[in-house]
Amino acid sequence: MIRLYGMTGSGNCWKPAVAMKMLGIAFDWTEIDSVGGETRRAPFLALNPNGRVPLLQLADGRLLAESNAMLCYLAEGTPLLPPPGYERAKVLEWMFFEQYSHEPYVATVRFWIHYLGKREEWRDKIAEARVKGYAALAVMETALGKTAFLAGETFSIADIALYAYTHVADQGDFDLTPYPAIRSWLARCEAQPGFEAMR
Amino acid sequence: MIRLYGMTGSGNCWKPAVAMKMLGIAFDWTEIDSVGGETRRAPFLALNPNGRVPLLQLADGRLLAESNAMLCYLAEGTPLLPPPGYERAKVLEWMFFEQYSHEPYVATVRFWIHYLGKREEWRDKIAEARVKGYAALAVMETALGKTAFLAGETFSIADIALYAYTHVADQGDFDLTPYPAIRSWLARCEAQPGFEAMR
C-alpha cells in the first residue's frame, strides 16, 4: 500500500492526503515530527536527502518528494488534472506560483506565529513576508474574480495546492476579509465530493 | 509565432528559450527590464498580474507564466519529458525542488551580488541564504553521484530547470569545487544537441 510520511497540520502534507481521499486511493500515514527536527535526522534523510515532508512511498517502495509533484502523479488520468495542453499548463502555473510566491510567505508566517510563537520577536521579518503574502493573495483574488477555480471553471489539483495554506492563513494573522473571491472559492473547494479541509 | 517576454541574464527566462531552441520551436523574444522595474508597471501587469518574467505568449495570444510550467508545456510529447508515470513525477519533483529549495537561494544571492552589488551591505542575509543554497547543491550532488541526469539516465527539462542558476552560481560567490558530480553534470548538459548555455 502507498505510505505517506507527513506532519499533521502541514498544508503541504495535507495536499497528497486529500487528493488520495478524493480519488479513492488507500494509503497509510506515518506521522513525522518535522517541527521537532525528525526530518533532519539520519533515518529520514536516508529516505529524502532534502529533509522535508511530505514524502510518498509507493507500494513497490519507490519514493517521491515534493507535494505538488505528488499531486501531478496521483491525479494523472483523473478529472483533477486536465489532459496535456494549455489547461494543464495553467494548473502547473498555479502550482509553481504556490511554491514560489505563496507558500514561502503565507505558510511561513503561519509557521512562525502558530508553531514557533514568534509573533513579537520576529515582528520585522514577519512584516516583510506579510507584504509578499498579501501580494500572492491579491493575484489569486484577481484570478478568482474571473473563473470559479484557479485554472478555469473546473476544480483541479491547482485548487488543492493553493487551498492548503490559504484556508489557514488566519493562523498567520492574514485577514481574508478584503478577499471575497478567495472566500467564495474556499467554500467551493469545500463543497467538492470527498474534500476534507485540514481543520 | 510564440513570443517570450524575458530579461537577458535571468536563468528563469533562459529555461523556456533553450527548451524551444532544443525542440526547434521558433519564437520571438521581447526584452523586459525586470531589474529596472518594468515587470511591476501597469502595461506588463496587465499581461501577468504576478509581475514576473518569463512570460510566454502563444501564437493565439494566450499567456502562460512560471518558467517550469512553460517547460512542461513545451516538452510534452518530446524526449525532454517522460510519459506519465513515476519517471515524469521525478522530473516534476526536481522542478519543484528547484523553485522552492534552490532558486530562492542560489539565484537570489547571485542577484543580490551580481546585479545589485550588495555583497558587503547585505553580508548577513547573504550568509544565511548561502547555507541554504549549499544545502540544495548538496542534494543535487548526492543525486548526480548516482545517475547521469537528475531524474535518471536521460536528459530532461529537470536538468534545464536546475542548470539555469547552477551554471552561474559562481556569480553569487558559490564555489562548485567540492561538487564534482555537479560539475560533470553541467558538462553533460552542455553536450546535449542544440543546448546553449546562458553564457
Boltz contact constraints between the chains, C-beta under 6 A:
constraints:
  - contact:
      token1: [A, 49]
      token2: [B, 139]
      max_distance: 6.0
  - contact:
      token1: [A, 49]
      token2: [B, 142]
      max_distance: 6.0
  - contact:
      token1: [A, 50]
      token2: [B, 139]
      max_distance: 6.0
  - contact:
      token1: [A, 62]
      token2: [B, 86]
      max_distance: 6.0
  - contact:
      token1: [A, 64]
      token2: [B, 89]
      max_distance: 6.0
  - contact:
      token1: [A, 65]
      token2: [B, 93]
      max_distance: 6.0
  - contact:
      token1: [A, 66]
      token2: [B, 93]
      max_distance: 6.0
  - contact:
      token1: [A, 66]
      token2: [B, 96]
      max_distance: 6.0
  - contact:
      token1: [A, 68]
      token2: [B, 96]
      max_distance: 6.0
  - contact:
      token1: [A, 69]
      token2: [B, 89]
      max_distance: 6.0
  - contact:
      token1: [A, 69]
      token2: [B, 92]
      max_distance: 6.0
  - contact:
      token1: [A, 69]
      token2: [B, 93]
      max_distance: 6.0
  - contact:
      token1: [A, 69]
      token2: [B, 96]
      max_distance: 6.0
  - contact:
      token1: [A, 72]
      token2: [B, 92]
      max_distance: 6.0
  - contact:
      token1: [A, 73]
      token2: [B, 89]
      max_distance: 6.0
  - contact:
      token1: [A, 76]
      token2: [B, 84]
      max_distance: 6.0
  - contact:
      token1: [A, 84]
      token2: [B, 76]
      max_distance: 6.0
  - contact:
      token1: [A, 86]
      token2: [B, 62]
      max_distance: 6.0
  - contact:
      token1: [A, 89]
      token2: [B, 64]
      max_distance: 6.0
  - contact:
      token1: [A, 89]
      token2: [B, 69]
      max_distance: 6.0
  - contact:
      token1: [A, 89]
      token2: [B, 73]
      max_distance: 6.0
  - contact:
      token1: [A, 92]
      token2: [B, 69]
      max_distance: 6.0
  - contact:
      token1: [A, 92]
      token2: [B, 72]
      max_distance: 6.0
  - contact:
      token1: [A, 93]
      token2: [B, 65]
      max_distance: 6.0
  - contact:
      token1: [A, 93]
      token2: [B, 66]
      max_distance: 6.0
  - contact:
      token1: [A, 93]
      token2: [B, 69]
      max_distance: 6.0
  - contact:
      token1: [A, 96]
      token2: [B, 66]
      max_distance: 6.0
  - contact:
      token1: [A, 96]
      token2: [B, 68]
      max_distance: 6.0
  - contact:
      token1: [A, 96]
      token2: [B, 69]
      max_distance: 6.0
  - contact:
      token1: [A, 96]
      token2: [B, 99]
      max_distance: 6.0
  - contact:
      token1: [A, 99]
      token2: [B, 96]
      max_distance: 6.0
  - contact:
      token1: [A, 99]
      token2: [B, 99]
      max_distance: 6.0
  - contact:
      token1: [A, 99]
      token2: [B, 100]
      max_distance: 6.0
  - contact:
      token1: [A, 100]
      token2: [B, 99]
      max_distance: 6.0
  - contact:
      token1: [A, 139]
      token2: [B, 49]
      max_distance: 6.0
  - contact:
      token1: [A, 139]
      token2: [B, 50]
      max_distance: 6.0
  - contact:
      token1: [A, 142]
      token2: [B, 49]
      max_distance: 6.0
